[in-house]
């Protein structure tokens, strides 16, 4: 049997990518999922729940210490739930924050209540208690110690001799929960409520009174939008590859533009402006050539400056243009004294002559 570890704040100390990797390594073998967590970020917890629920092999979730909030929900993803005799199982209403006007705050409240209803449905399906009974337990932020979790129906089997350290265990669990809530409040993004809403089985509008929300329907697998910090945390290899590609593209852009430098000061200024503005090399070429031509004219003074062909190439995104040449080849031709019209007339041969 393989061991999968979920330890610490969900979405902070342990990510969906961690669990995906551990389950992939288990490769369908039976897994013992050891949980010790005060809860954490809702969206990450939902993804972890779905990953475990969808695992093809036999899976046991085992409470090593505290399984609170999202961690208590994740525990239900196992085919069997076991717990140490001194463990704590805790359920409560979903927590979250919002900043905005009364409509935005009301919408967030509806989303959070909708998620709480979904949790209640899952807890009800596991325990056999009514949704109303579970909602009351969640309202009261219920902490269950050892065999209390089994008596309530959340846990299937208790491991070890009964413990007499309930007061100490509950006190420690409450402290861990407080620290977890502080982390979630501090680092939740402003769009967290929308991400939660996208994963609910019903829409946020009227979700609190929707009968559909009380069913034990599976959570849709729709993924929330992923920002760079999430990509880095959950898919570090993809993040590193994307970063390397971006750096390579930026380096190539700058090198193509730098090739224009050295003809005259006007051209150098136009080239530097193109570099700092982020323009693609071929997009910036006409303006740079016009500046070079102006700088080369002995009578260049604004309106009297000579003109050159400055039509923007068909492709302004870098690389080949109507000339069939790279920006660097065009720059070499400019330094050789050719105008843009001459370069266009000669096509790809211009850079080779």
C-alpha positions, 0 to 999 in steps of 0.5 A: 500500500502506498502512502499519500501525505496531506499535512499543513494548510491546504493550498499553502503547505500542500497543493493539488500538484503535490497530491496529483504527483503522489497519486500518479506515483501510486499508479493504481495501487491501494493508497493510505492518505494520511491527513493532518490539516487545519483546512485552507483554501477552498478551490485547492481543497476542492481539486484535491478532493476530486483528485482523490475521489477520481483515483482508480485504486482503493483509497483509505483516508486516515486522520493522523491529527486534525482534519478541520474545515476543507480537510474534513471534506477531503477526508470524505473522498476515501472509500474508508475513513479511519482515525487515530484515537486522539485525532480531531474532526472539525466542521463549520460553515465556509469562511471567506472575505470580500471587499466591495459594495453591498451587492458584491458583499451579498453575492459573496455571502450567497456563494459561501452559503451555497458552498456550506450547503454543498458541504452539508450534503456531503457530510449528510450522505456520509453520516446519515444525518439530515442536512438540517442536523449537519447545518446546525453542527456547522453553525456551532463549529463542531469539534469531535474528538477521537471516537466522537467522530465515529459515533457521529458517523464521519469516521468508520474506524478508530485506531488505537486505545481511547485517549483522555487528552480531549481538552488539550487536543481541542485547544490545540486544534482551535489554535491551528484553525485560528492560524489557518484562517489568518493565512487564508484571509491574508493571501486570498485573492479578490476573485476567490469567491468567483472561483468557488462559484464556478465549482458549485453545482448550482449558480450563485444567484439564490444558491442558499435556497436551491434544493439542487444544492442539497444533493450530493451531486459531484463537483464539476471538474471545471478548472478556475482561471490560473494566474502565474503564482498558481501555475508556479505552485501547481505546475512548476515545470510548465512555469519554468518552460514558459518563463524560459521561452519568454526570456528567449523571445525577449532576448531575440527581440532586443538583439534584432533591434540592437543590430540597428545601432551604430549608424548615427545618433538619431537612429540610436535614439529611435532604436532605444525607444523601440527597445524600451517600448516593447515593439517587435523588431519588424514593427519598429524597423520603418521608424528606425530607418526614417530616423537613420535617414534623417540623421544622415542628411546634412539638411535634416531639420524636421519638415525638410528631412528626406523621406524613405519608404516607411510602410509597415511590413505585412507582419508586424510581429517580428521575424519575416516581413514582405522582404522575406528577411529577418530584422537583423538582415534588414539592419545589416542592409541599412548599415550598408547604406540601402534604403527600405525601398531598395531592400524590398526590391532586392528581397532576401538577396539583399542580406546576402550581397 
